[in-house]
Amino acid sequence: MEAAHERLRAVIAAQQDHRDDDRWKRLRELLDSFHALEEQGKATLGPVTWSALRAASSGGRTFAALVWVRGLMQDHRADVEQLGWLTTAEFMYLGQGRWQSIETMATAAGDWPPAAPHVAVLLWPQFVDLPPGQPEKNHCDEWYDKLVAMRALVEPLQVAVQWVQATLQPSGPQ
């Protein structure tokens, strides 16, 4: 459990410091630890109870969606940085979960050429931009679309770490 917290802190630090290679490495490690915690949860609580606990809350569904996307990447032999990551400079939030694509321009010598601003916030890829796969029988693909896609990189990771810690702690649900 502590490894997941440490890896989350490492992802946050790499993101804040704009260390791209380190960010991807730390994210891979965190997703791998989520997979290990998934296996631990099934072994400790039983697969039926574990699945029910995941489905019972948005935190559990977020955790399941992140474990699912890790598996999808492995199935396609894709690395995390190969996903279709988006930046907030490519989209504008309209509210109520709606985003619109935008093009950033800058004035230069009376002209308006496209600009590539430095952006610190990465958004998880949209579901339709992920590698193709079969529909997931436990709805993890749907949960990804609703709870992870188009969210800032760290947001669903924090939710997942909080949920799995509360669930697998000795005083958590049994």
N, C-alpha and C positions, 0 to 999 in steps of 0.2 A: 504494500500500500504506500509506504513512504517513497518508494522508487517512482511511483506515478506522480506524487507531489513534486519531487525533485525534477522530474522530467518536464512537468508543466512549467515550473519556474524557469528552467533552461530555455524552453520554447519562448516564453514571454521575454526573457532577457535578450535572446538572439533577435527576436522581432523588434524590440525597442532599439537595439543597437544596429539594426539593418545588416546583420551578418547572415546573408542569404544561405550560404552553404551550411552554416551551423544550425540555422533555423530548420532546414529540411532534415538534417541528421537528427536533431532533437525531436522533431515531430514524428519521424519514423520510430524512434525509440519509445515515445509516449504511446503511439498506436500499438506497438508490439506489447507494451506493458498492459494496455487495455485488453488485448487478446489473452494474455496470461491471467489477468484478473477474471475474465469471462470464464476461462477453464476452471479457475479456482472456485468461482461462484457455483458452477454446475456441480463440481465435485463435493463442495461443502454442503450446499443446500438441496442438491438434486436438480436435474434439468427441468423438471416441470415447475417446481417452486421458483427456481431462478428465472425462467421465462415469464412466469406470472408477475414476479416482482419488477422485472424490466418493463413489462407492458403497463404496469399500474401507475406509472408517473412519467412526466415529461423528461425528468432527469434520467430515468431508466431507459426510456426510448431513445434519448440522445446518445447515451452510452452504447446501446445496441446498434444504432446507426453508424457510429464511428468504428465499432468492431466490424460491421458489415462492409464499410467502404475500404477498410484495411484488407479484408479478404478479397474484395473485388479487384483491388490493385494487385494482389498476389496472383490471383487467377489470370490476370492479363500480363503478368511480369512487368508491371509498370511501377515506377517509383513515384513517391508522393509529389515531387516537384513537376512531374509530367502531367498531373491533372490540370484541368482548365481553370486555374486560379484567376480570379478577377480582382481588380483594384477599385477602390472607391472613386478613382478618377475616371473610370470607364462607365460608371453608373451613378445615377442620382436617386436617392431614396424619396419616394413620393408619399410615403405613409401607408399604413394598413397593409404592410408586407409587399407593396408594389415598388418596383425599380424600373427606371427608364435608362436606356443606354444614351450616353452623351459623348460628344467629341470636345476635348479641351483645346482651345485656341489661345494664342498670345499675339499681341500686336508687335510687329517688328517692321520698322521703316514704312509705316502706312499700310502694311499688309497684315493678314490674319492667318499665318501658317499654323497647322496643327502643332500642339506642344505635348510633351511627355513629362508632366509634372512628377516630382518625387512624392510618392505616396507611402505612408507607413502602414496602411491598413489593407490587408489581404482579405478577400471574401472567399469562402468555400465555393467550389464550382457548383453551378446549377446541376440538377439531377440529369437533365438531358445532355450535358456535356461530359458525363462520366463514361468510361468504357461500357459497351453494351453487356448485358447479362440477363439471365432468366429472372422473372419475377421472384422475389424472395418470399417464401411461404410464411414467414413470421412477421412480414410487413416492415422489415428494417429498411428496405429501399424507400418505402413511403415515408417512414420516419425521418430518413435522411433528407428527403425533399422538403418536409415540413419544419424540421428542427435544426438542420445543419446548413443546408444549401443557402447561399447568399448571406450568411452570417459572418461577422469578423472572425478571423482565424481562431483567436483565443476563446471566444464566448462559449461555443459548445464544448470545448475541452475543459473549461472550468466547471461547467454544469455536470459533465460526465465524471470528473474526479470527485466532486462533492457527493454525487449520488452513490458512486461505488464505495467511497469511504464510509458513508452512513449505512450502507447496506451490508458491507462485509466486516464492519467493526464487531468485536465480540458482543457489544450491546445493541447492535443493529437488528433488523428483522430476522427472525428465525423461523 
